[in-house]
């Protein structure tokens, strides 16, 4: 049996998407340390500290809202 410690599975992600993401969304769906940068019609979320399942959930939620994901970096 493999036991995983989620503390060690946390990664720091940077996500860039097309469109302007509202502060309310970030506050309710992203970790508190997340930094939001907006330029032109793109939003970058940096310092996203989460595990892979958290990142997948965030990506699915953004996709369901119609945002276009430009890049995801770990």
KAGI-V476055 format. One record per helix or strand. SS is the DSSP state (~ for helix, > for strand). FROM is the first residue (numbers start at 0). LEN is the number of residues. If there is no record, write none. Layout:
ss = {SS SS}
from = {FROM FROM}
len = {LEN LEN}
This chain:
ss = {~ > ~ > > ~ >}
from = {5 10 22 34 41 51 67}
len = {4 8 7 5 9 13 6}
